[in-house]
Amino acid sequence: MDTELARAWLAIALEEARTGRAEGGVPVGAALYGPGGELLGRGRNRRVQDDDPSVHGETAAFRAAGRQRSYRGTTMVTTLSPCWYCSGLVRQFGISRVVIGEAETFSGGHEWLAAHGVEIVLLDDPECVALMRGFIEERPELWFEDIGV
């Protein structure tokens, strides 16, 4: 995948992550793109805002995309390496590619996804790292609650 396009798509997920943090939530944003590059859905972790532990960034973007006939050729873009829950979503629905802003602060299931044929594009984006590090420093109790530690 073209890195410039991946970074452009990541910008949408970053907007969602920033909004989530401003709302007092966990700053993870995501977007789901169709095979032709069209934005199908976008979302952010709303676990705190909605008092619902199932609303991660990736699940919110997936839900916003609505029902698709197939997820082959789609790309999930996320600011943070997807947790096991969100990695399972990618596998369950056959999402073909995951673009990840960073995996430095949390290395979720992306290696497992790669081992099962999902294309992984890891951008190591410094803004994603800084956003998550700042959040972890300010709200460690919320971070550890969210990742299930």
Secondary structure in CASP SS format (residue, H / E / C, confidence):
PFRMAT SS
TARGET T0000
AUTHOR 0000-0000-0000
METHOD secondary structure of the structure
MODEL  1
M C 1.00
D C 1.00
T H 1.00
E H 1.00
L H 1.00
A H 1.00
R H 1.00
A H 1.00
W H 1.00
L H 1.00
A H 1.00
I H 1.00
A H 1.00
L H 1.00
E H 1.00
E H 1.00
A H 1.00
R H 1.00
T H 1.00
G H 1.00
R H 1.00
A H 1.00
E C 1.00
G C 1.00
G C 1.00
V C 1.00
P C 1.00
V C 1.00
G E 1.00
A E 1.00
A E 1.00
L E 1.00
Y E 1.00
G C 1.00
P C 1.00
G C 1.00
G C 1.00
E C 1.00
L E 1.00
L E 1.00
G E 1.00
R E 1.00
G E 1.00
R E 1.00
N C 1.00
R C 1.00
R C 1.00
V C 1.00
Q C 1.00
D C 1.00
D C 1.00
D C 1.00
P C 1.00
S C 1.00
V C 1.00
H C 1.00
G H 1.00
E H 1.00
T H 1.00
A H 1.00
A H 1.00
F H 1.00
R H 1.00
A H 1.00
A H 1.00
G C 1.00
R C 1.00
Q C 1.00
R C 1.00
S C 1.00
Y C 1.00
R C 1.00
G C 1.00
T C 1.00
T E 1.00
M E 1.00
V E 1.00
T E 1.00
T E 1.00
L E 1.00
S C 1.00
P C 1.00
C C 1.00
W H 1.00
Y H 1.00
C H 1.00
S H 1.00
G H 1.00
L H 1.00
V H 1.00
R H 1.00
Q H 1.00
F H 1.00
G C 1.00
I C 1.00
S C 1.00
R E 1.00
V E 1.00
V E 1.00
I E 1.00
G E 1.00
E E 1.00
A C 1.00
E C 1.00
T C 1.00
F C 1.00
S C 1.00
G C 1.00
G C 1.00
H H 1.00
E H 1.00
W H 1.00
L H 1.00
A H 1.00
A H 1.00
H C 1.00
G C 1.00
V C 1.00
E E 1.00
I E 1.00
V E 1.00
L E 1.00
L C 1.00
D C 1.00
D C 1.00
P H 1.00
E H 1.00
C H 1.00
V H 1.00
A H 1.00
L H 1.00
M H 1.00
R H 1.00
G H 1.00
F H 1.00
I H 1.00
E H 1.00
E H 1.00
R C 1.00
P H 1.00
E H 1.00
L H 1.00
W H 1.00
F H 1.00
E H 1.00
D H 1.00
I C 1.00
G C 1.00
V C 1.00
END
